[in-house]
Amino acid sequence: MLWQYFLNRVKDNLHMVLAFSPVSVKFRERAQKFPTVFSGCSIDWFLPWPEEALISVSTKFLSKIQIDTPDATKNQLTIHMGKVHKMVDSVCGDYFQQMRRYVYVTPKSYLSFIQAYHELYSTKYKAIDKEEQNINRGLFKLAEATEDVERMKVALKEENAKLDVATESTNKLLKELDEKNKKADIKAAEVNAVTEACEEQRTMIEIERDQANRELQAALPYLRKAEDAVKSIEQKDIVEIKAMKRPRDIVKIIFDCVNILFMQSLDPIQPKMVEVAKAEHPFIADSYDNHASKRMVGPLLQELLFFSSNEKDLINEETIELLEPYLELRDVTGEKKLFDPEIAKQTSKALGGLCTWAGAMSDYHKQSKIVKPKLHMLQVKTVMLEEAQQRLAEAKAQLDEVNAVKAELRARFDAAEENKRELQEKAAKTKKKMDQANRLINSLEDNKVRWMASRDKFQTTKMQLVGDVAKACAFVSYCGPFNNNFRQKLINDYFGQDLQSRGIPLTEGLEMTSFLVNQATVGEWNLQGLPSDDLSIQNGIMVTRSTRYPLMIDPQSQAVNWIKRKEPEVVQRDFIYTLSNPNLKDRLKIPLQDGCPVMIENIENEVDPMLDPLLEKQFTSRGRQKFIKIADTEMDYDPNFRLYMTSRLGNPHFSPELAAKTTIIDFTVTQDGLEQQLLGRLISKE
């Protein structure tokens, strides 16, 4: 009972939908083989979309797109899109009647048409808007540069005036600096001359001073000898001499010598015999009793020491002349000197010291009389040197003052020269900048005229973009399966006239190839092996611009050769397959994962249903990674993956399902196309 309950529930609730295309012969074969499928089912025949449905769909999608056009024009555009689909559908019958070729249009083609319009309009509008902004910016920059040039002319004039003033000021300072330099050079020469004279004089004085000091040093032993002699005398020795009642003649003679050195009075000279060394000798009368004996009264030792220290240099030639007979006293034979400390010591130790002191004073004077004039001259020359050095200091002070003025002028001159240099550099930069701006303005003068003309046309171009994009997208989405004649008929007689009749702005004589692709890309395609005729260029545009993967009808292999050179990776990595390849699913895994191109050749009327998820781009996303399921196997998908399909059949009959999943493009060579190709090759050869 439970099982029966389950079956009843399944019968009541299970719904199964079978979808068949009525075009293919398989529909008839299945109806004959499985009649209960049709007799036991409710058949719902879906007729082609009516025009109202097409317009409703286009209205819904275009309402989400920002189009720079009035609402009335946008409404007419939605109607035009529905008309395009119906017009192509009607032309398909004419194409079959004339060319015996099957072409189908499906709602998927219509949706692809609307999607292509959205993408192409956004791209073109942004490009035109960017170009307009660039041109406006360029015109603004040119106007700004012109104003800058005028300002720079005024600034350059002012800077040149400042430069002239700075140059004149600098020249004045330079002239003044030259004069000060000359004065400084003259003063420096004077100072150098005085310096050399002072140095020479100082050198000479130092030499003479050294010589005098050496000679003075020669006299100092006599002075020390006299001082030692005085120091050797003791007070008791002086007392001993004082105690003599009748001093001997040697005592009187020596005290006369002391009296002479002290420049005291003497008795008149009279001859007299004196007894020295137990013998009488002719001499002069002494002055002991009247004068010399008075020396014994005072502090004789202190007087002797004071005289040796302070009054020794007062001895003169007259004193030495008076002292000479006493010092040179000799016996009658003239051989023995009687004025001898040893002889005097025999009388008294103090007398020997006085004898030595008197002789030493005489010897000191004889030595010092040579040095004293030199020392006096040294003092004079030293004074002269000090005066010369004072003059030198004054000259140096004057030179320093001149140099200070010179340094100040040099600093002022350097500052003026630096200011002049800065003004020159600034003027040069301003002139260079002005020249560059003038060259730029002059070089862009022709472009300025063209830009101004283009600026006035941008609004018109944006308005006409509504119709131009509609015409181009209809061409890419629908014209691929048709030959060149029918393509031109659709573009001009159907699409173009309908746009004009509805008042939709459109560029007159719009060229599809130049609108959809630039000349550089066309040249690159030609180098890659794509023929240069109009039909081949249009086919190349459809291959690269279509939102669906291309399926190329290529009986002459022109498309295959072009794709192989355009996508060399398909040959290098052997990504060229056929549907009969038993490992096709596994072979697709690597190019899908790496984003590489794949070519499937020799397709006949059908494509393996295993590829339907790929053709319909049924991707799933997890995070940033995309996946696609082929034959129950999930594979990584790279958005850079590209699929090209080719058929060698001259007139294949592709099903509407396949036409909806792919963009069918007819690469069949026509007579006109062949003539254009031959003409292009001839021109390239010449």
C-alpha positions as MATLAB code, in Angstrom:
seq = 'MLWQYFLNRVKDNLHMVLAFSPVSVKFRERAQKFPTVFSGCSIDWFLPWPEEALISVSTKFLSKIQIDTPDATKNQLTIHMGKVHKMVDSVCGDYFQQMRRYVYVTPKSYLSFIQAYHELYSTKYKAIDKEEQNINRGLFKLAEATEDVERMKVALKEENAKLDVATESTNKLLKELDEKNKKADIKAAEVNAVTEACEEQRTMIEIERDQANRELQAALPYLRKAEDAVKSIEQKDIVEIKAMKRPRDIVKIIFDCVNILFMQSLDPIQPKMVEVAKAEHPFIADSYDNHASKRMVGPLLQELLFFSSNEKDLINEETIELLEPYLELRDVTGEKKLFDPEIAKQTSKALGGLCTWAGAMSDYHKQSKIVKPKLHMLQVKTVMLEEAQQRLAEAKAQLDEVNAVKAELRARFDAAEENKRELQEKAAKTKKKMDQANRLINSLEDNKVRWMASRDKFQTTKMQLVGDVAKACAFVSYCGPFNNNFRQKLINDYFGQDLQSRGIPLTEGLEMTSFLVNQATVGEWNLQGLPSDDLSIQNGIMVTRSTRYPLMIDPQSQAVNWIKRKEPEVVQRDFIYTLSNPNLKDRLKIPLQDGCPVMIENIENEVDPMLDPLLEKQFTSRGRQKFIKIADTEMDYDPNFRLYMTSRLGNPHFSPELAAKTTIIDFTVTQDGLEQQLLGRLISKE';
ca = [
       0.000    0.000    0.000;
       2.859    2.366    0.779;
       4.434    1.711   -2.594;
       1.164    2.372   -4.362;
       0.786    5.588   -2.387;
       4.238    6.683   -3.518;
       3.430    5.954   -7.179;
       0.198    7.908   -6.976;
       2.010   10.882   -5.456;
       4.602   10.754   -8.248;
       1.888   10.626  -10.935;
       0.135   13.604   -9.399;
       3.183   15.842   -8.817;
       5.925   14.873  -11.295;
       6.187   17.294  -14.191;
       8.606   16.778  -17.110;
       9.307   19.306  -19.816;
      10.785   18.246  -23.173;
      12.090   20.952  -25.497;
      12.531   20.257  -29.227;
      13.442   22.419  -32.151;
      10.953   22.016  -35.036;
      13.585   22.928  -37.632;
      15.863   19.926  -37.474;
      14.996   16.566  -39.095;
      15.492   14.983  -35.701;
      12.156   16.357  -34.626;
      10.398   14.361  -37.328;
      12.458   11.239  -36.620;
      11.691   11.352  -32.918;
       7.969   11.816  -33.615;
       8.005    8.676  -35.763;
      10.065    6.585  -33.327;
       8.331    7.692  -30.116;
       4.706    8.522  -31.026;
       3.503    8.193  -27.397;
       5.783   11.028  -26.392;
       3.757   13.347  -28.564;
       0.360   11.733  -28.128;
       0.635   11.701  -24.336;
       1.977   15.228  -23.969;
       0.492   18.655  -24.104;
       2.293   20.305  -27.008;
       2.984   24.012  -26.535;
       4.351   25.520  -29.766;
       6.386   28.649  -29.029;
       6.094   30.984  -31.977;
       8.733   33.652  -32.689;
       8.671   36.612  -30.329;
       6.248   39.280  -31.475;
       7.499   42.756  -32.052;
       5.827   44.019  -28.871;
       7.769   41.474  -26.818;
      11.033   42.468  -28.448;
      10.368   46.159  -27.762;
       9.417   45.376  -24.176;
      12.691   43.513  -23.628;
      14.795   46.284  -25.176;
      12.917   48.891  -23.121;
      13.636   47.014  -19.916;
      17.335   46.643  -20.633;
      17.909   50.131  -22.043;
      16.195   51.717  -19.042;
      19.207   50.586  -16.992;
      21.669   52.250  -19.394;
      22.597   55.932  -19.187;
      22.232   57.213  -22.755;
      22.954   60.842  -23.607;
      19.826   61.472  -25.692;
      16.277   62.746  -25.173;
      13.673   60.302  -23.888;
      11.779   60.426  -27.207;
      14.904   59.318  -29.086;
      15.516   56.599  -26.508;
      11.957   55.311  -27.000;
      12.458   55.234  -30.761;
      15.738   53.347  -30.170;
      13.932   50.577  -28.256;
      11.422   50.274  -31.120;
      14.260   50.203  -33.645;
      15.939   47.310  -31.815;
      12.768   45.256  -31.996;
      12.430   46.140  -35.683;
      16.052   45.068  -36.316;
      15.326   41.563  -35.072;
      12.183   41.295  -37.184;
      13.927   42.714  -40.253;
      16.773   40.210  -39.987;
      14.256   37.413  -39.515;
      12.509   38.444  -42.729;
      15.796   38.731  -44.621;
      16.732   35.186  -43.574;
      13.909   33.887  -45.831;
      15.095   35.965  -48.760;
      18.642   34.769  -48.167;
      17.516   31.132  -48.271;
      15.490   31.725  -51.455;
      18.414   33.330  -53.249;
      21.478   31.593  -51.786;
      19.942   28.357  -50.473;
      21.665   28.955  -47.095;
      19.992   28.539  -43.744;
      20.286   31.425  -41.288;
      18.381   31.570  -38.018;
      17.880   34.389  -35.562;
      16.897   33.590  -32.009;
      16.032   35.554  -28.885;
      19.582   34.842  -27.736;
      20.829   36.810  -30.745;
      18.560   39.666  -29.715;
      19.821   39.624  -26.127;
      23.378   39.524  -27.423;
      22.555   42.542  -29.599;
      21.305   44.513  -26.565;
      24.327   43.512  -24.442;
      26.711   44.495  -27.225;
      24.977   47.869  -27.495;
      25.439   48.478  -23.761;
      29.143   47.634  -23.825;
      30.007   49.412  -27.080;
      28.045   52.572  -26.243;
      29.728   52.862  -22.819;
      33.158   52.305  -24.338;
      32.673   54.736  -27.214;
      31.038   57.401  -25.051;
      33.848   57.256  -22.491;
      36.445   57.435  -25.280;
      34.740   60.474  -26.860;
      34.283   62.088  -23.455;
      37.935   61.521  -22.621;
      39.000   62.894  -25.998;
      36.782   65.921  -25.432;
      38.313   66.477  -22.018;
      41.817   66.108  -23.460;
      41.100   68.578  -26.266;
      39.472   71.053  -23.871;
      42.414   70.640  -21.555;
      44.793   71.133  -24.472;
      42.961   74.289  -25.599;
      42.958   75.550  -22.015;
      46.683   74.865  -21.735;
      47.313   76.665  -25.023;
      45.321   79.684  -23.829;
      47.100   79.519  -20.498;
      50.462   79.262  -22.268;
      49.611   82.318  -24.394;
      48.781   84.298  -21.261;
      51.930   83.024  -19.591;
      54.000   84.171  -22.560;
      52.564   87.682  -22.268;
      53.267   87.706  -18.537;
      56.762   86.375  -19.135;
      57.420   89.131  -21.670;
      56.578   91.741  -19.034;
      58.593   89.867  -16.397;
      61.544   89.515  -18.790;
      61.476   93.247  -19.512;
      61.533   94.015  -15.782;
      64.292   91.480  -15.162;
      66.401   92.957  -17.983;
      65.968   96.410  -16.436;
      67.073   95.061  -13.052;
      69.967   93.303  -14.775;
      71.117   96.571  -16.402;
      71.053   98.340  -13.021;
      72.926   95.448  -11.403;
      75.507   95.451  -14.213;
      76.118   99.194  -13.847;
      76.437   98.880  -10.064;
      78.812   95.951  -10.431;
      80.990   97.854  -12.899;
      81.217  100.816  -10.481;
      82.190   98.513   -7.636;
      84.749   96.814   -9.878;
      86.317  100.181  -10.772;
      86.425  101.215   -7.110;
      87.845   97.813   -6.179;
      90.615   98.209   -8.765;
      91.574  101.575   -7.276;
      91.633  100.138   -3.763;
      93.687   97.194   -5.006;
      96.263   99.555   -6.457;
      96.452  101.509   -3.185;
      96.695   98.283   -1.236;
      99.475   97.062   -3.516;
     101.425  100.317   -3.028;
     100.926  100.186    0.746;
     101.841   96.498    0.787;
     105.074   97.318   -1.093;
     105.881  100.030    1.470;
     105.175   97.690    4.354;
     107.271   94.976    2.764;
     110.177   97.418    2.324;
     109.918   98.615    5.943;
     109.579   95.023    7.104;
     112.684   93.988    5.197;
     114.641   96.984    6.585;
     113.492   96.214   10.123;
     114.350   92.577    9.751;
     117.788   93.460    8.387;
     118.374   96.009   11.163;
     117.196   93.563   13.828;
     119.479   90.872   12.452;
     122.449   93.244   12.494;
     121.662   94.454   16.034;
     121.355   90.879   17.258;
     124.748   90.055   15.730;
     126.364   93.134   17.316;
     124.631   92.452   20.629;
     125.916   88.896   20.618;
     129.434   90.143   19.870;
     129.261   92.800   22.608;
     127.928   90.261   25.060;
     130.826   87.966   24.230;
     133.326   90.819   24.805;
     131.496   91.792   27.989;
     131.688   88.242   29.173;
     135.474   88.481   28.674;
     135.622   91.402   31.160;
     133.382   89.775   33.763;
     136.148   87.443   35.123;
     138.122   90.504   36.177;
     135.064   91.866   37.939;
     134.504   88.556   39.709;
     138.222   88.503   40.560;
     137.887   91.951   42.167;
     134.757   90.923   44.035;
     136.434   87.724   45.248;
     139.406   89.744   46.374;
     137.188   92.076   48.390;
     135.271   89.154   49.845;
     138.569   87.583   50.902;
     139.295   90.630   53.113;
     138.108   90.313   56.652;
     137.395   93.109   59.076;
     140.213   91.997   61.363;
     142.600   92.430   58.478;
     141.449   96.018   58.085;
     141.838   96.519   61.849;
     145.322   95.099   61.554;
     146.225   97.678   58.905;
     144.693  100.488   60.953;
     146.806   99.399   63.903;
     150.040   99.963   62.013;
     151.901  102.909   63.520;
     154.180  103.263   60.567;
     152.649  101.648   57.492;
     155.006  100.317   54.932;
     155.366  101.937   51.531;
     153.496   99.083   49.798;
     150.505   99.858   52.064;
     150.595  103.493   51.086;
     150.962  102.715   47.395;
     147.987  100.330   47.441;
     145.790  102.771   49.388;
     146.724  105.512   46.880;
     145.416  103.171   44.158;
     142.171  102.719   46.090;
     141.927  106.461   46.521;
     142.510  107.008   42.785;
     139.756  104.500   41.904;
     137.390  106.334   44.264;
     138.422  109.546   42.451;
     139.660  111.238   45.619;
     142.277  113.983   45.909;
     146.022  113.251   45.820;
     149.098  115.209   46.797;
     151.120  116.860   44.078;
     153.479  114.499   42.345;
     157.005  114.443   43.749;
     159.738  111.905   43.256;
     160.482  109.687   46.188;
     162.258  106.460   46.944;
     159.966  103.740   48.215;
     160.888  100.538   49.961;
     159.176   97.493   48.539;
     160.278   93.925   48.919;
     163.198   94.985   51.147;
     164.593   97.242   48.465;
     164.275  100.855   47.556;
     162.891  101.885   44.244;
     162.399  105.311   42.686;
     158.661  106.302   42.579;
     156.456  109.203   43.434;
     155.477  110.460   46.836;
     152.363  108.890   48.302;
     149.234  110.694   49.517;
     148.534  108.289   52.362;
     148.969  110.652   55.253;
     146.940  113.496   53.786;
     144.265  111.628   51.862;
     144.366  107.812   51.624;
     144.497  107.207   55.344;
     140.999  108.637   55.584;
     139.704  105.465   53.855;
     140.495  103.626   57.037;
     137.918  105.597   58.956;
     134.747  104.501   57.073;
     133.303  101.057   56.282;
     135.942  100.205   53.704;
     134.647   96.723   52.818;
     131.094   97.924   52.131;
     132.443  100.782   50.015;
     134.574   98.387   48.001;
     131.648   96.021   47.374;
     129.298   98.892   46.474;
     131.909  100.285   44.061;
     132.344   96.854   42.429;
     128.621   96.456   41.954;
     127.439   99.930   41.043;
     130.301  102.357   40.314;
     132.732  100.229   38.400;
     131.497  101.594   35.093;
     132.318  105.148   36.251;
     136.014  104.466   35.895;
     137.419  106.632   33.099;
     140.653  106.864   31.167;
     142.050  109.590   33.410;
     141.627  107.314   36.402;
     143.357  104.467   34.584;
     146.128  106.835   33.453;
     146.716  107.922   37.083;
     146.558  104.316   38.226;
     148.907  102.998   35.556;
     152.261  103.975   37.278;
     151.252  102.180   40.450;
     150.204   99.041   38.625;
     153.365   98.985   36.526;
     155.768   99.601   39.424;
     158.888   97.458   38.912;
     162.298   97.066   40.451;
     165.331   98.884   39.166;
     165.974   96.100   36.685;
     162.464   96.364   35.306;
     161.997   92.633   35.375;
     160.159   92.118   38.621;
     156.714   93.617   39.123;
     156.363   95.125   42.554;
     152.594   95.786   42.520;
     151.938   92.134   43.229;
     149.336   90.641   45.566;
     151.849   88.094   46.783;
     154.231   90.828   47.797;
     151.353   92.721   49.422;
     150.235   89.618   51.345;
     153.616   89.538   53.009;
     152.596   92.705   54.756;
     148.912   91.917   55.308;
     146.299   89.555   53.915;
     143.888   92.492   53.461;
     146.572   94.365   51.578;
     146.885   91.429   49.125;
     143.125   91.554   48.524;
     143.201   95.318   47.928;
     146.099   94.903   45.517;
     144.183   92.244   43.596;
     140.994   94.398   43.633;
     142.790   97.464   42.231;
     144.413   95.442   39.455;
     141.173   93.715   38.596;
     139.324   97.057   38.384;
     141.930   98.299   35.942;
     141.705   95.137   33.843;
     137.880   95.317   33.902;
     137.923   98.878   32.597;
     140.347   97.991   29.818;
     138.030   95.212   28.650;
     134.794   97.065   29.160;
     135.895  100.246   27.407;
     135.698   98.321   24.119;
     132.237   96.973   24.905;
     130.641  100.140   26.261;
     130.561  102.076   22.926;
     129.099   99.062   21.267;
     126.471   98.698   23.956;
     125.694  102.391   23.619;
     125.404  102.004   19.857;
     123.197   98.939   20.410;
     120.932  101.009   22.609;
     120.749  103.669   19.906;
     120.034  101.103   17.221;
     117.502   99.376   19.460;
     115.694  102.665   19.814;
     115.895  103.097   16.050;
     114.569   99.555   15.606;
     111.696  100.257   17.969;
     110.914  103.398   16.014;
     111.075  101.422   12.753;
     108.860   98.714   14.202;
     106.450  101.396   15.354;
     106.409  102.775   11.813;
     105.973   99.228   10.544;
     103.049   98.693   12.918;
     101.512  101.944   11.722;
     102.024  100.914    8.095;
     100.550   97.493    8.797;
      97.597   99.131   10.509;
      97.118  101.314    7.448;
      97.483   98.230    5.234;
      94.956   96.361    7.378;
      92.600   99.290    7.067;
      93.047   99.323    3.290;
      92.604   95.549    3.184;
      89.464   95.838    5.315;
      88.037   98.387    2.891;
      89.172   96.170    0.050;
      87.529   93.110    1.671;
      84.334   95.069    2.201;
      84.379   96.156   -1.445;
      85.163   92.572   -2.488;
      82.213   91.295   -0.448;
      79.970   93.957   -1.933;
      81.280   93.181   -5.404;
      80.785   89.429   -4.901;
      77.257   90.034   -3.628;
      76.535   92.317   -6.585;
      78.086   89.784   -8.973;
      76.017   86.981   -7.411;
      72.886   89.120   -7.685;
      73.775   89.857  -11.292;
      74.353   86.163  -11.993;
      71.029   85.247  -10.388;
      69.279   87.908  -12.433;
      70.978   86.601  -15.581;
      69.968   83.026  -14.797;
      66.431   84.092  -13.972;
      66.188   86.119  -17.174;
      67.689   83.228  -19.164;
      65.223   80.772  -17.633;
      62.335   83.126  -18.303;
      63.473   83.605  -21.910;
      63.993   79.867  -22.374;
      60.598   79.124  -20.906;
      59.025   81.810  -23.080;
      60.788   80.455  -26.204;
      59.638   76.933  -25.409;
      56.094   78.156  -24.867;
      56.223   80.073  -28.164;
      57.542   77.022  -29.996;
      54.831   74.891  -28.434;
      52.131   77.397  -29.325;
      53.431   77.771  -32.877;
      53.796   74.013  -33.380;
      50.262   73.420  -32.081;
      48.678   76.244  -34.043;
      47.367   73.857  -36.711;
      46.195   71.422  -34.042;
      44.500   74.300  -32.247;
      42.323   74.978  -35.296;
      41.522   71.287  -35.600;
      40.836   70.947  -31.874;
      38.511   73.924  -31.896;
      36.650   72.423  -34.827;
      36.509   69.057  -33.047;
      35.301   70.660  -29.832;
      32.289   72.030  -31.648;
      31.531   68.586  -33.092;
      31.782   66.549  -29.894;
      28.193   67.192  -28.860;
      27.001   66.198  -32.318;
      29.205   63.096  -32.227;
      27.774   62.093  -28.842;
      24.226   62.552  -30.172;
      25.014   60.538  -33.316;
      26.648   57.842  -31.197;
      23.149   56.540  -30.306;
      22.417   55.536  -33.891;
      25.998   54.642  -34.839;
      26.325   52.106  -32.024;
      22.899   50.623  -32.796;
      23.886   50.155  -36.429;
      27.326   48.708  -35.555;
      25.988   46.293  -32.903;
      23.231   45.092  -35.243;
      25.926   44.445  -37.828;
      28.118   42.445  -35.392;
      25.222   40.496  -33.851;
      23.241   39.596  -36.989;
      25.307   39.986  -40.183;
      27.892   37.271  -39.604;
      26.140   34.407  -41.494;
      25.344   36.572  -44.555;
      27.509   37.275  -47.573;
      28.779   40.752  -48.432;
      25.793   41.786  -50.582;
      23.227   40.925  -47.951;
      25.366   42.568  -45.256;
      25.381   45.842  -47.169;
      21.675   45.493  -47.810;
      20.964   45.006  -44.109;
      23.264   47.866  -43.029;
      22.087   50.449  -45.516;
      18.570   49.491  -46.656;
      17.247   48.165  -43.379;
      19.216   49.352  -40.334;
      20.223   52.756  -41.670;
      16.868   53.677  -43.213;
      14.940   52.608  -40.110;
      17.200   54.761  -37.915;
      16.694   57.743  -40.180;
      12.940   57.247  -40.405;
      12.695   57.274  -36.600;
      14.749   60.437  -36.235;
      17.561   58.713  -34.366;
      20.842   60.688  -34.862;
      23.224   58.827  -37.138;
      26.505   59.615  -38.879;
      25.923   59.797  -42.621;
      27.956   57.247  -44.601;
      29.210   55.494  -41.455;
      31.926   52.915  -42.232;
      31.593   49.871  -40.001;
      35.268   48.927  -40.152;
      36.625   52.387  -39.248;
      34.001   52.790  -36.496;
      34.686   49.449  -34.820;
      38.437   49.090  -35.280;
      41.381   51.403  -35.986;
      43.678   51.179  -38.980;
      46.646   49.970  -36.900;
      44.707   46.901  -35.789;
      43.626   46.192  -39.373;
      47.259   46.443  -40.488;
      48.270   44.009  -37.750;
      45.555   41.560  -38.877;
      46.800   41.801  -42.466;
      50.334   41.011  -41.287;
      48.932   38.006  -39.427;
      47.418   36.645  -42.658;
      43.890   38.121  -42.733;
      43.016   39.184  -46.320;
      42.644   42.910  -46.870;
      39.227   42.897  -48.565;
      36.231   44.513  -46.821;
      34.466   41.196  -46.143;
      37.511   39.719  -44.368;
      37.981   42.873  -42.283;
      34.296   42.728  -41.271;
      34.727   39.064  -40.331;
      37.787   39.934  -38.220;
      35.738   42.581  -36.395;
      32.988   40.046  -35.642;
      35.516   37.480  -34.391;
      37.083   39.953  -31.950;
      34.010   42.042  -31.021;
      31.306   39.408  -30.610;
      30.072   38.557  -27.110;
      29.745   34.876  -28.099;
      32.412   32.455  -29.271;
      32.835   32.585  -33.090;
      31.861   29.697  -35.381;
      33.489   30.383  -38.769;
      32.328   28.950  -42.107;
      35.736   28.598  -43.733;
      35.854   26.370  -46.825;
      39.042   28.103  -48.134;
      40.862   27.916  -44.716;
      41.498   31.684  -44.625;
      40.133   31.947  -41.101;
      42.175   28.941  -39.924;
      45.409   30.401  -41.287;
      44.695   33.795  -39.715;
      43.809   32.365  -36.282;
      46.948   30.221  -36.250;
      49.128   33.298  -36.833;
      47.051   35.539  -34.597;
      47.117   32.993  -31.765;
      50.476   31.197  -32.230;
      49.987   29.430  -28.905;
      47.356   27.112  -30.420;
      50.068   25.718  -32.708;
      52.949   25.836  -30.231;
      51.027   23.969  -27.519;
      48.930   21.862  -29.899;
      45.574   23.278  -28.815;
      43.902   22.430  -32.153;
      41.229   19.752  -31.719;
      38.268   18.172  -33.500;
      34.938   17.045  -32.080;
      35.850   13.453  -32.876;
      38.771   13.552  -30.421;
      37.871   11.045  -27.655;
      39.937   13.008  -25.094;
      38.450   16.399  -25.936;
      37.130   16.985  -22.415;
      40.492   16.237  -20.813;
      42.340   18.281  -23.421;
      40.248   21.359  -22.623;
      41.234   21.326  -18.971;
      44.703   22.899  -19.368;
      43.766   25.787  -21.729;
      40.686   26.546  -19.604;
      42.852   26.717  -16.503;
      45.729   28.704  -18.103;
      43.549   31.060  -20.182;
      44.951   29.879  -23.528;
      43.287   29.910  -26.980;
      41.715   26.723  -28.398;
      40.649   25.944  -31.974;
      38.110   23.231  -32.829;
      38.212   22.362  -36.525;
      35.961   20.550  -38.997;
      32.652   21.177  -37.265;
      29.735   19.938  -39.338;
      26.082   20.724  -38.598;
      26.129   19.993  -34.880;
      28.359   20.568  -31.868;
      28.785   18.057  -29.088;
      26.272   18.921  -26.317;
      29.175   18.443  -23.878;
      30.375   21.924  -24.946;
      27.026   23.637  -24.253;
      28.059   24.924  -20.765;
      31.196   26.390  -22.324;
      29.360   27.974  -25.279;
      26.695   29.424  -22.998;
      29.409   30.551  -20.504;
      27.744   28.890  -17.549;
      30.390   29.873  -15.000;
      30.224   29.626  -11.248;
      32.324   31.677   -8.875;
      33.763   30.832   -5.493;
      35.717   33.730   -4.088;
      37.906   35.095   -6.856;
      38.080   31.806   -8.764;
      35.709   30.850  -11.571;
      34.679   27.287  -12.434;
      32.806   25.594  -15.270;
      31.323   22.100  -15.384;
      31.884   20.080  -18.570;
      30.463   16.562  -18.730;
      30.057   16.406  -14.926;
      33.661   17.498  -14.417;
      34.275   20.844  -12.749;
      37.264   22.701  -14.150;
      39.029   25.957  -13.317;
      38.211   28.755  -15.739;
      40.433   31.705  -16.661;
      38.626   34.724  -18.219;
      41.431   34.960  -20.813;
      40.337   31.672  -22.362;
      39.394   31.995  -26.063;
      37.561   29.475  -28.268;
      37.535   29.448  -32.074;
      35.443   26.984  -34.099;
      35.695   26.431  -37.856;
      33.770   24.452  -40.417;
      35.098   23.317  -43.795;
      31.564   22.858  -45.189;
      30.580   25.309  -47.911;
      26.909   25.417  -46.923;
      26.404   23.920  -43.463;
      22.954   23.783  -41.876;
      23.506   24.831  -38.284;
      20.581   24.457  -35.918;
      18.920   27.472  -34.316;
      20.245   26.270  -30.952;
      23.820   26.430  -32.238;
      23.150   29.800  -33.859;
      21.962   31.095  -30.473;
      25.058   29.835  -28.629;
      27.684   31.072  -31.117;
      28.351   33.890  -33.547;
      28.287   32.346  -37.019;
      30.588   34.146  -39.437;
      30.812   33.370  -43.158;
      34.454   33.493  -44.357;
      33.557   32.135  -47.804;
      35.491   33.974  -50.492;
      33.345   35.765  -53.082;
      34.368   37.013  -56.498;
      34.424   40.645  -55.318;
      36.386   39.684  -52.235;
      38.886   37.713  -54.296;
      39.379   40.692  -56.610;
      40.053   42.950  -53.642;
      42.542   40.458  -52.209;
      44.406   40.210  -55.521;
      44.435   44.017  -55.827;
      45.807   44.343  -52.310;
      48.601   41.854  -52.971;
      49.467   43.602  -56.231;
      49.698   46.964  -54.480;
      51.877   45.478  -51.717;
      54.207   43.952  -54.324;
      54.528   47.222  -56.191;
];
